[in-house]
Amino acid sequence: MFLQQLVNGVALGSVYALIALGYTMVYGIITLINFAHGEIFMAGAFIGLLLVSAFKVNVFVAMAGAMVFCMLMGVIIELIAYRPLRKSSRLSALISAIGVSIFLSSLALMVFGADAKGFPDGAFPVRQIKVGTADISTLQILIIGVSAVLMMALEFIVQKTKIGKAMRATSEDYNTSALMGINVNRVISFTFALGSALAAAGGVLVGVLFNAVSFNMGLMAGLKAFAAAVLGGIGSIPGAMLGGLLLGVSEVFGVAIGYSSYRDAIAFTILVLVLLVKPTGLLGQKITKKV
């Protein structure tokens, strides 16, 4: 029983981590909380569902298509909603982010309707694997495996590539990076694209896991992922991964011991308790600069 709940928690936490990475990367570079990020997660789920249902592609192809679509979506959102306000007050950018979030969820409601949509039968063949007394589904293994691969790919990009080096430099000092010849606009657009791709992958995985995709699915998932990013230390990529896993495992075990009514509150309760002890989050550092 413990192993089964642990795997459930890690699978759920892996998705939270994928979404949280988008929040933390954007904040790490321009100290902006992109509250439309949850709706990008929702859009990825709908694009994946559309590709599987209408074009009969497999889940992996649908996920890749959703990631590409949401990368473009993220870049356009940054270009239209955030870049013109980059020199404005943080409140202006926050209002813009909330406006984009409401617009995207309302658009999804108009296009797809209020009822949740499910993936076609057999979109991903699920079977149970017996491990001791626990039943582990192949879908949970898929989610954990895909999330791990994407996180390792992100770590490679950030640490080993030229654009990753530019991202780290811009995160350290935006103005100095620009003076040193780094195209900070390109770096910021790439960061939005990268975070949006991870959110889209998470959306498809959640849609398949719960067999439900709805216009408002990004709201709570986005808030929990934001809580995970803050818990791990906003601006810290390893922190976002750790925060997502901790929240997922805590949520699943909280439900298992009888607190299912408080499922959504568990994440925020843990967040408050941790921040009371360590205000910067588990792996976070105080940010003293930015744009």
Backbone as CSV, one residue per row, in Angstrom:
resi,resn,N_x,N_y,N_z,CA_x,CA_y,CA_z,C_x,C_y,C_z
1,MET,0.830,-1.203,0.000,0.000,0.000,0.000,0.869,1.260,0.000
2,PHE,1.912,1.270,0.817,2.800,2.429,0.887,3.456,2.682,-0.460
3,LEU,3.958,1.629,-1.095,4.631,1.775,-2.384,3.678,2.310,-3.436
4,GLN,2.455,1.804,-3.433,1.477,2.240,-4.417,1.167,3.732,-4.263
5,GLN,0.967,4.176,-3.019,0.698,5.591,-2.776,1.918,6.455,-3.117
6,LEU,3.096,5.920,-2.839,4.311,6.660,-3.154,4.442,6.884,-4.656
7,VAL,4.183,5.842,-5.434,4.252,5.969,-6.893,3.195,6.952,-7.383
8,ASN,1.978,6.886,-6.816,0.934,7.850,-7.168,1.398,9.274,-6.903
9,GLY,2.006,9.462,-5.725,2.465,10.789,-5.349,3.589,11.297,-6.230
10,VAL,4.520,10.426,-6.569,5.636,10.834,-7.426,5.132,11.185,-8.830
11,ALA,4.163,10.406,-9.336,3.602,10.694,-10.657,2.916,12.063,-10.664
12,LEU,2.086,12.313,-9.641,1.405,13.601,-9.551,2.411,14.729,-9.330
13,GLY,3.367,14.502,-8.450,4.375,15.511,-8.171,5.245,15.822,-9.381
14,SER,5.470,14.828,-10.237,6.263,15.051,-11.447,5.574,16.059,-12.363
15,VAL,4.246,15.958,-12.444,3.494,16.910,-13.266,3.548,18.302,-12.645
16,TYR,3.356,18.381,-11.320,3.476,19.680,-10.655,4.847,20.293,-10.927
17,ALA,5.879,19.450,-10.899,7.237,19.944,-11.124,7.400,20.498,-12.534
18,LEU,6.829,19.807,-13.532,6.930,20.287,-14.907,6.316,21.682,-15.056
19,ILE,5.150,21.875,-14.432,4.501,23.187,-14.522,5.279,24.218,-13.712
20,ALA,5.733,23.820,-12.519,6.454,24.743,-11.638,7.724,25.269,-12.289
21,LEU,8.350,24.466,-13.123,9.581,24.896,-13.779,9.353,26.124,-14.657
22,GLY,8.183,26.199,-15.288,7.867,27.371,-16.095,7.784,28.632,-15.249
23,TYR,7.118,28.520,-14.106,7.041,29.671,-13.194,8.425,30.115,-12.746
24,THR,9.223,29.153,-12.321,10.497,29.491,-11.682,11.516,30.016,-12.686
25,MET,11.508,29.503,-13.925,12.457,30.004,-14.922,12.160,31.444,-15.305
26,VAL,10.880,31.744,-15.532,10.500,33.106,-15.894,10.807,34.069,-14.749
27,TYR,10.470,33.667,-13.536,10.736,34.542,-12.396,12.237,34.721,-12.194
28,GLY,12.988,33.660,-12.410,14.423,33.740,-12.205,15.101,34.736,-13.122
29,ILE,14.491,35.004,-14.285,15.117,35.912,-15.254,14.542,37.324,-15.179
30,ILE,13.212,37.453,-15.083,12.626,38.806,-15.105,11.724,39.080,-13.913
31,THR,11.792,38.252,-12.881,10.988,38.421,-11.657,9.518,38.685,-11.971
32,LEU,8.976,37.916,-12.889,7.560,38.004,-13.247,6.868,36.702,-12.895
33,ILE,5.735,36.796,-12.236,4.913,35.616,-11.993,3.919,35.499,-13.145
34,ASN,4.110,34.518,-13.990,3.268,34.328,-15.170,2.027,33.539,-14.780
35,PHE,0.988,34.247,-14.319,-0.213,33.567,-13.860,-1.034,32.983,-15.007
36,ALA,-0.634,33.218,-16.246,-1.294,32.563,-17.380,-0.690,31.191,-17.659
37,HIS,0.311,30.796,-16.886,1.013,29.539,-17.148,0.097,28.328,-16.970
38,GLY,-0.825,28.396,-16.014,-1.774,27.298,-15.832,-2.662,27.099,-17.045
39,GLU,-2.996,28.192,-17.721,-3.831,28.090,-18.924,-3.041,27.530,-20.105
40,ILE,-1.739,27.729,-20.112,-0.911,27.082,-21.138,-0.918,25.571,-20.910
41,PHE,-0.852,25.158,-19.663,-1.001,23.746,-19.294,-2.333,23.201,-19.815
42,MET,-3.404,23.956,-19.612,-4.727,23.553,-20.098,-4.767,23.472,-21.620
43,ALA,-4.162,24.465,-22.288,-4.150,24.465,-23.749,-3.398,23.259,-24.294
44,GLY,-2.296,22.904,-23.650,-1.544,21.727,-24.068,-2.375,20.463,-23.979
45,ALA,-3.166,20.361,-22.907,-4.034,19.186,-22.748,-5.063,19.115,-23.869
46,PHE,-5.655,20.247,-24.226,-6.665,20.270,-25.291,-6.043,19.973,-26.656
47,ILE,-4.863,20.513,-26.918,-4.205,20.236,-28.197,-3.859,18.747,-28.299
48,GLY,-3.356,18.179,-27.206,-3.067,16.744,-27.195,-4.308,15.919,-27.438
49,LEU,-5.415,16.292,-26.782,-6.688,15.591,-26.977,-7.160,15.705,-28.417
50,LEU,-7.050,16.892,-28.991,-7.475,17.109,-30.378,-6.667,16.249,-31.343
51,LEU,-5.361,16.187,-31.136,-4.513,15.397,-32.031,-4.811,13.907,-31.925
52,VAL,-5.054,13.435,-30.702,-5.369,12.012,-30.526,-6.745,11.679,-31.096
53,SER,-7.727,12.550,-30.850,-9.109,12.268,-31.257,-9.327,12.455,-32.754
54,ALA,-8.821,13.563,-33.297,-9.109,13.900,-34.688,-8.128,13.286,-35.672
55,PHE,-6.882,13.180,-35.280,-5.856,12.723,-36.214,-5.331,11.322,-35.888
56,LYS,-5.840,10.747,-34.804,-5.543,9.346,-34.444,-4.053,9.092,-34.227
57,VAL,-3.337,10.096,-33.764,-1.925,9.890,-33.472,-1.792,9.303,-32.064
58,ASN,-0.614,8.749,-31.757,-0.431,8.208,-30.411,-0.124,9.327,-29.422
59,VAL,-0.098,8.982,-28.159,0.053,9.982,-27.098,1.380,10.722,-27.213
60,PHE,2.428,10.042,-27.596,3.741,10.675,-27.661,3.803,11.724,-28.772
61,VAL,3.215,11.405,-29.926,3.160,12.377,-31.021,2.274,13.559,-30.621
62,ALA,1.148,13.251,-29.969,0.248,14.312,-29.507,0.946,15.220,-28.509
63,MET,1.735,14.639,-27.634,2.470,15.433,-26.647,3.479,16.347,-27.335
64,ALA,4.195,15.806,-28.319,5.161,16.616,-29.059,4.465,17.767,-29.784
65,GLY,3.326,17.475,-30.396,2.569,18.523,-31.083,2.079,19.589,-30.125
66,ALA,1.594,19.164,-28.963,1.121,20.119,-27.955,2.266,20.982,-27.446
67,MET,3.438,20.397,-27.299,4.602,21.151,-26.822,5.006,22.227,-27.829
68,VAL,5.022,21.879,-29.112,5.372,22.851,-30.148,4.350,23.984,-30.183
69,PHE,3.068,23.619,-30.143,1.997,24.630,-30.167,2.137,25.586,-28.987
70,CYS,2.354,25.036,-27.806,2.418,25.874,-26.605,3.714,26.674,-26.527
71,MET,4.773,26.183,-27.150,5.988,27.003,-27.245,5.693,28.290,-28.010
72,LEU,5.021,28.165,-29.145,4.642,29.346,-29.922,3.689,30.228,-29.138
73,MET,2.785,29.598,-28.427,1.812,30.326,-27.614,2.515,31.129,-26.519
74,GLY,3.471,30.511,-25.862,4.208,31.186,-24.804,4.989,32.385,-25.324
75,VAL,5.622,32.213,-26.481,6.393,33.303,-27.076,5.473,34.469,-27.444
76,ILE,4.310,34.161,-28.005,3.360,35.218,-28.401,2.831,35.955,-27.170
77,ILE,2.527,35.201,-26.110,2.043,35.831,-24.872,3.097,36.787,-24.309
78,GLU,4.338,36.338,-24.294,5.412,37.196,-23.776,5.565,38.448,-24.638
79,LEU,5.470,38.274,-25.947,5.663,39.387,-26.875,4.550,40.430,-26.752
80,ILE,3.309,39.958,-26.604,2.159,40.868,-26.612,1.807,41.382,-25.220
81,ALA,1.800,40.488,-24.235,1.260,40.845,-22.920,2.301,41.308,-21.913
82,TYR,3.551,40.860,-22.060,4.548,41.140,-21.028,5.679,42.066,-21.482
83,ARG,6.163,41.889,-22.697,7.315,42.685,-23.128,7.044,44.191,-23.104
84,PRO,5.861,44.647,-23.560,5.611,46.100,-23.502,5.566,46.657,-22.080
85,LEU,5.352,45.789,-21.098,5.229,46.232,-19.711,6.482,45.946,-18.892
86,ARG,7.549,45.547,-19.550,8.733,45.110,-18.818,9.341,46.223,-17.972
87,LYS,9.217,47.458,-18.433,9.762,48.586,-17.681,8.715,49.238,-16.782
88,SER,7.503,48.693,-16.804,6.441,49.240,-15.966,6.488,48.629,-14.575
89,SER,5.535,49.001,-13.749,5.486,48.470,-12.390,5.133,46.992,-12.404
90,ARG,5.489,46.289,-11.330,5.164,44.866,-11.213,3.657,44.652,-11.198
91,LEU,2.927,45.632,-10.682,1.466,45.511,-10.636,0.874,45.470,-12.037
92,SER,1.417,46.269,-12.952,0.922,46.277,-14.338,1.116,44.908,-14.991
93,ALA,2.302,44.316,-14.799,2.578,42.997,-15.371,1.684,41.936,-14.744
94,LEU,1.437,42.060,-13.430,0.571,41.100,-12.745,-0.852,41.160,-13.285
95,ILE,-1.361,42.377,-13.469,-2.717,42.541,-14.012,-2.793,41.981,-15.427
96,SER,-1.753,42.225,-16.212,-1.709,41.680,-17.572,-1.732,40.159,-17.553
97,ALA,-0.963,39.565,-16.636,-0.911,38.104,-16.536,-2.270,37.528,-16.171
98,ILE,-2.950,38.166,-15.219,-4.283,37.708,-14.818,-5.263,37.857,-15.978
99,GLY,-5.130,38.962,-16.714,-6.004,39.168,-17.871,-5.811,38.106,-18.941
100,VAL,-4.562,37.745,-19.221,-4.284,36.687,-20.198,-4.872,35.363,-19.719
101,SER,-4.736,35.087,-18.431,-5.279,33.855,-17.865,-6.790,33.768,-18.060
102,ILE,-7.486,34.849,-17.734,-8.954,34.870,-17.882,-9.347,34.751,-19.350
103,PHE,-8.611,35.438,-20.218,-8.909,35.380,-21.655,-8.771,33.955,-22.191
104,LEU,-7.689,33.283,-21.833,-7.450,31.938,-22.359,-8.481,30.937,-21.834
105,SER,-8.825,31.028,-20.556,-9.823,30.102,-20.014,-11.201,30.373,-20.610
106,SER,-11.526,31.637,-20.831,-12.812,31.981,-21.455,-12.856,31.519,-22.906
107,LEU,-11.738,31.659,-23.605,-11.665,31.191,-24.988,-11.851,29.678,-25.062
108,ALA,-11.219,28.964,-24.152,-11.370,27.505,-24.118,-12.813,27.120,-23.828
109,LEU,-13.467,27.872,-22.947,-14.876,27.609,-22.641,-15.744,27.800,-23.881
110,MET,-15.469,28.846,-24.648,-16.248,29.103,-25.857,-16.012,28.036,-26.922
111,VAL,-14.771,27.610,-27.063,-14.425,26.679,-28.137,-14.787,25.240,-27.791
112,PHE,-14.482,24.813,-26.564,-14.633,23.409,-26.195,-15.835,23.127,-25.296
113,GLY,-16.460,24.154,-24.757,-17.616,23.953,-23.888,-17.214,23.716,-22.442
114,ALA,-18.225,23.658,-21.578,-17.975,23.555,-20.142,-17.737,22.122,-19.681
115,ASP,-18.202,21.142,-20.451,-18.079,19.748,-20.030,-16.660,19.230,-20.252
116,ALA,-16.206,18.421,-19.315,-14.878,17.811,-19.439,-14.873,16.816,-20.591
117,LYS,-13.788,16.759,-21.306,-13.628,15.842,-22.438,-12.624,14.756,-22.057
118,GLY,-12.867,13.549,-22.545,-11.978,12.431,-22.262,-11.233,11.959,-23.492
119,PHE,-10.087,11.360,-23.275,-9.324,10.781,-24.378,-10.021,9.521,-24.886
120,PRO,-9.884,9.193,-26.150,-10.502,7.975,-26.686,-9.982,6.723,-25.969
121,ASP,-10.807,5.702,-25.944,-10.381,4.432,-25.348,-9.150,3.907,-26.072
122,GLY,-8.205,3.459,-25.294,-6.995,2.906,-25.877,-5.980,3.936,-26.308
123,ALA,-6.188,5.207,-25.914,-5.202,6.242,-26.264,-3.826,5.864,-25.730
124,PHE,-3.831,5.283,-24.549,-2.599,4.701,-24.014,-2.987,3.415,-23.300
125,PRO,-2.534,2.269,-23.791,-2.906,0.997,-23.160,-2.354,0.905,-21.732
126,VAL,-3.263,0.795,-20.783,-2.867,0.760,-19.367,-3.024,-0.657,-18.836
127,ARG,-1.986,-1.127,-18.180,-2.094,-2.398,-17.472,-1.385,-2.285,-16.136
128,GLN,-1.753,-3.156,-15.229,-1.212,-3.124,-13.878,-0.015,-4.065,-13.750
129,ILE,0.995,-3.584,-13.045,2.176,-4.399,-12.764,2.221,-4.666,-11.268
130,LYS,2.283,-5.907,-10.907,2.287,-6.290,-9.493,3.711,-6.185,-8.944
131,VAL,3.871,-5.339,-7.928,5.159,-5.203,-7.240,4.900,-5.451,-5.758
132,GLY,5.169,-6.669,-5.312,4.809,-7.041,-3.949,3.303,-7.034,-3.801
133,THR,2.808,-6.223,-2.891,1.351,-6.109,-2.702,0.780,-4.898,-3.426
134,ALA,1.640,-4.154,-4.116,1.199,-2.925,-4.782,0.922,-3.176,-6.257
135,ASP,-0.082,-2.479,-6.779,-0.405,-2.501,-8.199,0.032,-1.171,-8.809
136,ILE,1.044,-1.216,-9.646,1.567,-0.013,-10.290,1.129,-0.022,-11.749
137,SER,0.525,1.071,-12.196,0.046,1.111,-13.580,1.159,1.593,-14.519
138,THR,1.085,1.112,-15.746,2.065,1.536,-16.746,1.941,3.034,-17.042
139,LEU,0.745,3.596,-16.830,0.556,5.021,-17.056,1.336,5.845,-16.032
140,GLN,1.348,5.399,-14.792,2.134,6.092,-13.764,3.625,6.033,-14.090
141,ILE,4.057,4.877,-14.550,5.461,4.733,-14.944,5.776,5.656,-16.115
142,LEU,4.839,5.749,-17.078,5.016,6.650,-18.220,5.188,8.091,-17.757
143,ILE,4.316,8.532,-16.863,4.357,9.919,-16.397,5.683,10.213,-15.701
144,ILE,6.093,9.314,-14.822,7.356,9.511,-14.102,8.533,9.501,-15.070
145,GLY,8.520,8.555,-16.005,9.614,8.435,-16.961,9.718,9.636,-17.887
146,VAL,8.577,10.054,-18.469,8.590,11.199,-19.378,9.007,12.464,-18.636
147,SER,8.479,12.644,-17.418,8.829,13.831,-16.631,10.316,13.847,-16.313
148,ALA,10.867,12.693,-15.960,12.296,12.613,-15.646,13.141,12.959,-16.864
149,VAL,12.764,12.445,-18.024,13.508,12.734,-19.260,13.459,14.227,-19.577
150,LEU,12.271,14.833,-19.451,12.132,16.253,-19.746,12.929,17.109,-18.763
151,MET,12.931,16.718,-17.505,13.699,17.482,-16.511,15.195,17.367,-16.754
152,MET,15.648,16.177,-17.132,17.070,16.009,-17.452,17.438,16.791,-18.698
153,ALA,16.521,16.816,-19.683,16.771,17.594,-20.900,16.864,19.084,-20.568
154,LEU,15.986,19.547,-19.690,16.039,20.941,-19.268,17.354,21.252,-18.568
155,GLU,17.771,20.379,-17.661,19.027,20.594,-16.944,20.201,20.639,-17.922
156,PHE,20.176,19.776,-18.938,21.231,19.785,-19.945,21.244,21.105,-20.711
157,ILE,20.067,21.569,-21.116,19.980,22.820,-21.871,20.512,23.986,-21.043
158,VAL,20.097,24.051,-19.797,20.485,25.181,-18.948,21.971,25.157,-18.616
159,GLN,22.519,23.970,-18.396,23.901,23.871,-17.916,24.937,23.683,-19.021
160,LYS,24.549,23.113,-20.163,25.549,22.688,-21.146,25.455,23.367,-22.507
161,THR,24.467,24.209,-22.727,24.322,24.820,-24.042,24.586,26.323,-23.984
162,LYS,24.795,26.900,-25.162,25.076,28.333,-25.239,23.880,29.154,-24.779
163,ILE,22.688,28.759,-25.205,21.495,29.504,-24.785,21.256,29.333,-23.289
164,GLY,21.596,28.168,-22.763,21.479,27.949,-21.321,22.429,28.839,-20.534
165,LYS,23.628,28.993,-21.060,24.602,29.885,-20.428,24.088,31.321,-20.451
166,ALA,23.457,31.702,-21.553,22.873,33.046,-21.649,21.723,33.205,-20.660
167,MET,20.934,32.152,-20.481,19.851,32.206,-19.508,20.387,32.420,-18.094
168,ARG,21.448,31.698,-17.757,22.019,31.833,-16.414,22.641,33.214,-16.213
169,ALA,23.260,33.732,-17.259,23.851,35.066,-17.158,22.767,36.134,-16.985
170,THR,21.702,36.012,-17.770,20.600,36.969,-17.674,19.927,36.901,-16.319
171,SER,19.819,35.701,-15.790,19.245,35.527,-14.459,20.095,36.192,-13.387
172,GLU,21.410,36.133,-13.550,22.318,36.743,-12.569,22.264,38.272,-12.638
173,ASP,22.310,38.810,-13.840,22.278,40.277,-13.984,21.786,40.630,-15.382
174,TYR,20.553,41.052,-15.452,19.886,41.353,-16.722,20.619,42.455,-17.486
175,ASN,20.874,43.582,-16.812,21.446,44.744,-17.486,22.877,44.486,-17.954
176,THR,23.673,43.844,-17.101,25.048,43.552,-17.486,25.087,42.569,-18.651
177,SER,24.194,41.601,-18.656,24.134,40.642,-19.763,23.857,41.345,-21.080
178,ALA,22.932,42.303,-21.043,22.625,43.070,-22.256,23.850,43.872,-22.721
179,LEU,24.574,44.463,-21.770,25.769,45.237,-22.111,26.874,44.353,-22.687
180,MET,26.891,43.086,-22.266,27.919,42.160,-22.740,27.567,41.536,-24.090
181,GLY,26.457,41.941,-24.673,26.109,41.490,-26.015,25.091,40.361,-26.082
182,ILE,24.559,39.931,-24.946,23.536,38.881,-24.945,22.207,39.480,-25.391
183,ASN,21.553,38.812,-26.316,20.228,39.251,-26.766,19.208,38.808,-25.719
184,VAL,18.940,39.681,-24.757,18.092,39.289,-23.632,16.652,39.034,-24.065
185,ASN,16.188,39.736,-25.094,14.830,39.478,-25.587,14.712,38.046,-26.110
186,ARG,15.734,37.601,-26.827,15.729,36.224,-27.333,15.800,35.221,-26.186
187,VAL,16.582,35.539,-25.177,16.698,34.649,-24.017,15.364,34.543,-23.290
188,ILE,14.691,35.659,-23.109,13.406,35.655,-22.408,12.359,34.899,-23.218
189,SER,12.330,35.121,-24.530,11.377,34.394,-25.381,11.640,32.891,-25.325
190,PHE,12.920,32.519,-25.363,13.264,31.098,-25.282,12.841,30.506,-23.940
191,THR,12.991,31.283,-22.881,12.590,30.812,-21.553,11.087,30.568,-21.491
192,PHE,10.308,31.484,-22.041,8.860,31.291,-22.093,8.511,30.066,-22.929
193,ALA,9.191,29.892,-24.054,8.926,28.734,-24.915,9.236,27.432,-24.185
194,LEU,10.361,27.399,-23.491,10.783,26.194,-22.782,9.804,25.852,-21.665
195,GLY,9.436,26.854,-20.873,8.482,26.611,-19.790,7.120,26.185,-20.308
196,SER,6.690,26.777,-21.422,5.391,26.426,-22.010,5.388,25.002,-22.541
197,ALA,6.509,24.571,-23.112,6.601,23.196,-23.611,6.456,22.196,-22.465
198,LEU,7.101,22.475,-21.340,6.999,21.576,-20.182,5.575,21.548,-19.647
199,ALA,4.924,22.723,-19.595,3.535,22.774,-19.128,2.613,21.983,-20.052
200,ALA,2.846,22.075,-21.363,2.024,21.337,-22.327,2.171,19.831,-22.136
201,ALA,3.410,19.386,-21.927,3.630,17.961,-21.677,2.888,17.521,-20.424
202,GLY,2.961,18.348,-19.383,2.224,18.039,-18.157,0.731,17.982,-18.388
203,GLY,0.207,18.879,-19.224,-1.223,18.882,-19.516,-1.685,17.606,-20.188
204,VAL,-0.917,17.139,-21.168,-1.278,15.895,-21.859,-1.214,14.706,-20.886
205,LEU,-0.174,14.672,-20.059,-0.034,13.563,-19.109,-1.179,13.545,-18.101
206,VAL,-1.568,14.701,-17.601,-2.685,14.775,-16.651,-3.993,14.402,-17.331
207,GLY,-4.173,14.869,-18.574,-5.389,14.531,-19.303,-5.556,13.044,-19.498
208,VAL,-4.460,12.359,-19.808,-4.504,10.901,-19.980,-4.683,10.209,-18.628
209,LEU,-4.009,10.719,-17.593,-4.072,10.091,-16.274,-5.487,10.111,-15.705
210,PHE,-6.144,11.271,-15.751,-7.490,11.411,-15.185,-8.581,11.278,-16.234
211,ASN,-8.173,11.132,-17.503,-9.108,11.018,-18.628,-10.138,12.142,-18.601
212,ALA,-9.673,13.345,-18.335,-10.559,14.511,-18.281,-9.754,15.761,-18.621
213,VAL,-10.273,16.511,-19.583,-9.665,17.785,-19.975,-10.776,18.820,-19.975
214,SER,-10.593,19.902,-19.218,-11.631,20.922,-19.122,-11.028,22.312,-19.172
215,PHE,-11.885,23.295,-19.436,-11.415,24.663,-19.634,-10.820,25.271,-18.357
216,ASN,-11.222,24.773,-17.196,-10.746,25.352,-15.932,-9.710,24.482,-15.222
217,MET,-9.176,23.489,-15.903,-8.227,22.582,-15.259,-6.899,23.269,-14.926
218,GLY,-6.609,24.369,-15.601,-5.351,25.046,-15.363,-5.320,25.878,-14.097
219,LEU,-6.501,26.205,-13.561,-6.542,27.094,-12.397,-5.884,26.472,-11.174
220,MET,-6.432,25.350,-10.699,-5.894,24.743,-9.483,-4.518,24.126,-9.726
221,ALA,-4.334,23.505,-10.904,-3.024,22.932,-11.215,-1.959,24.025,-11.245
222,GLY,-2.310,25.172,-11.820,-1.374,26.276,-11.875,-1.045,26.828,-10.501
223,LEU,-2.056,26.944,-9.639,-1.827,27.450,-8.286,-0.951,26.485,-7.481
224,LYS,-1.214,25.197,-7.623,-0.398,24.219,-6.895,1.035,24.199,-7.421
225,ALA,1.179,24.322,-8.728,2.530,24.355,-9.291,3.269,25.610,-8.852
226,PHE,2.553,26.725,-8.771,3.168,27.949,-8.264,3.588,27.763,-6.807
227,ALA,2.722,27.105,-6.022,3.076,26.799,-4.636,4.313,25.914,-4.582
228,ALA,4.416,24.965,-5.502,5.592,24.085,-5.551,6.848,24.876,-5.870
229,ALA,6.736,25.837,-6.808,7.883,26.664,-7.169,8.344,27.508,-5.982
230,VAL,7.384,28.079,-5.255,7.727,28.892,-4.083,8.279,28.015,-2.969
231,LEU,7.687,26.845,-2.795,8.157,25.918,-1.762,9.611,25.533,-1.990
232,GLY,9.951,25.208,-3.234,11.322,24.819,-3.542,12.275,25.985,-3.586
233,GLY,11.733,27.180,-3.785,12.565,28.376,-3.904,12.374,28.977,-5.273
234,ILE,11.526,29.995,-5.381,11.204,30.563,-6.684,12.481,31.076,-7.350
235,GLY,12.681,30.698,-8.595,13.907,31.031,-9.311,14.912,29.899,-9.337
236,SER,14.671,28.846,-8.550,15.585,27.705,-8.488,14.987,26.532,-9.258
237,ILE,15.679,26.070,-10.294,15.181,24.940,-11.080,15.155,23.645,-10.256
238,PRO,16.226,23.294,-9.551,16.145,22.103,-8.688,15.073,22.261,-7.605
239,GLY,14.889,23.495,-7.135,13.863,23.740,-6.121,12.464,23.467,-6.642
240,ALA,12.193,23.857,-7.896,10.877,23.603,-8.489,10.621,22.107,-8.616
241,MET,11.655,21.355,-9.015,11.517,19.902,-9.108,11.221,19.297,-7.738
242,LEU,12.005,19.704,-6.736,11.820,19.183,-5.383,10.463,19.574,-4.820
243,GLY,10.080,20.838,-5.005,8.794,21.303,-4.495,7.619,20.558,-5.099
244,GLY,7.672,20.317,-6.411,6.595,19.578,-7.068,6.460,18.168,-6.530
245,LEU,7.584,17.477,-6.381,7.547,16.108,-5.873,7.029,16.068,-4.437
246,LEU,7.473,16.995,-3.602,7.019,17.016,-2.215,5.521,17.274,-2.116
247,LEU,5.026,18.200,-2.906,3.590,18.491,-2.861,2.766,17.320,-3.375
248,GLY,3.219,16.691,-4.455,2.482,15.551,-4.994,2.404,14.401,-4.018
249,VAL,3.529,14.059,-3.419,3.559,12.955,-2.455,2.726,13.302,-1.224
250,SER,2.845,14.521,-0.735,2.081,14.936,0.445,0.585,14.900,0.178
251,GLU,0.187,15.353,-0.995,-1.231,15.374,-1.341,-1.808,13.961,-1.396
252,VAL,-1.090,13.059,-2.039,-1.582,11.690,-2.174,-1.659,10.999,-0.814
253,PHE,-0.635,11.169,0.014,-0.668,10.535,1.330,-1.706,11.186,2.241
254,GLY,-1.941,12.489,2.063,-2.995,13.151,2.825,-4.365,12.582,2.500
255,VAL,-4.606,12.333,1.219,-5.879,11.707,0.802,-5.961,10.277,1.324
256,ALA,-4.848,9.551,1.291,-4.839,8.145,1.703,-5.178,7.971,3.175
257,ILE,-4.800,8.952,4.014,-5.085,8.812,5.454,-6.410,9.447,5.846
258,GLY,-7.197,9.867,4.850,-8.556,10.283,5.153,-8.850,11.761,5.046
259,TYR,-7.943,12.539,4.469,-8.166,13.976,4.366,-8.462,14.393,2.923
260,SER,-9.248,13.590,2.231,-9.544,13.874,0.829,-10.289,15.195,0.652
261,SER,-11.091,15.583,1.642,-11.829,16.844,1.552,-10.891,18.044,1.547
262,TYR,-9.687,17.842,2.083,-8.723,18.941,2.184,-7.589,18.783,1.169
263,ARG,-7.861,18.028,0.124,-6.814,17.713,-0.855,-6.140,18.971,-1.397
264,ASP,-6.942,19.940,-1.798,-6.373,21.148,-2.397,-5.709,22.049,-1.363
265,ALA,-6.086,21.906,-0.120,-5.508,22.756,0.928,-4.160,22.250,1.410
266,ILE,-3.885,20.971,1.193,-2.647,20.376,1.715,-1.422,21.094,1.169
267,ALA,-1.417,21.357,-0.139,-0.251,21.989,-0.770,0.035,23.347,-0.152
268,PHE,-1.015,24.126,0.060,-0.818,25.482,0.554,-0.497,25.506,2.044
269,THR,-1.002,24.515,2.763,-0.652,24.406,4.183,0.836,24.116,4.343
270,ILE,1.339,23.176,3.548,2.772,22.847,3.585,3.595,24.062,3.182
271,LEU,3.130,24.784,2.169,3.847,25.972,1.703,3.991,27.000,2.827
272,VAL,2.895,27.278,3.518,2.925,28.266,4.598,3.871,27.825,5.712
273,LEU,3.808,26.553,6.078,4.657,26.054,7.161,6.140,26.172,6.813
274,VAL,6.475,25.831,5.567,7.881,25.910,5.154,8.351,27.359,5.100
275,LEU,7.514,28.247,4.556,7.919,29.640,4.418,8.057,30.343,5.767
276,LEU,7.331,29.862,6.772,7.490,30.422,8.114,8.897,30.155,8.648
277,VAL,9.450,29.002,8.262,10.784,28.623,8.727,11.858,29.137,7.780
278,LYS,11.598,29.034,6.464,12.594,29.444,5.456,11.882,30.260,4.370
279,PRO,11.823,31.578,4.537,11.045,32.419,3.623,11.434,32.326,2.159
280,THR,12.679,31.969,1.859,13.104,31.881,0.464,12.808,30.517,-0.153
281,GLY,12.169,29.609,0.593,11.923,28.268,0.084,13.078,27.332,0.387
282,LEU,12.894,26.074,0.089,13.876,25.059,0.472,15.239,25.276,-0.169
283,LEU,15.263,25.615,-1.455,16.544,25.783,-2.159,16.716,27.185,-2.725
284,GLY,15.870,28.104,-2.302,15.883,29.442,-2.878,16.921,30.353,-2.259
285,GLN,17.267,31.380,-3.015,18.178,32.417,-2.549,17.532,33.767,-2.759
286,LYS,17.876,34.695,-1.913,17.306,36.042,-2.022,17.761,36.693,-3.307
287,ILE,16.807,37.250,-4.045,17.107,37.921,-5.311,17.227,39.405,-5.057
288,THR,18.348,39.995,-5.418,18.607,41.402,-5.091,18.668,42.301,-6.304
289,LYS,18.391,41.774,-7.472,18.465,42.573,-8.676,17.301,42.240,-9.585
290,LYS,17.295,42.759,-10.723,16.543,42.395,-11.900,16.315,43.609,-12.755
291,VAL,15.406,43.459,-13.713,15.260,44.436,-14.793,15.165,45.853,-14.239
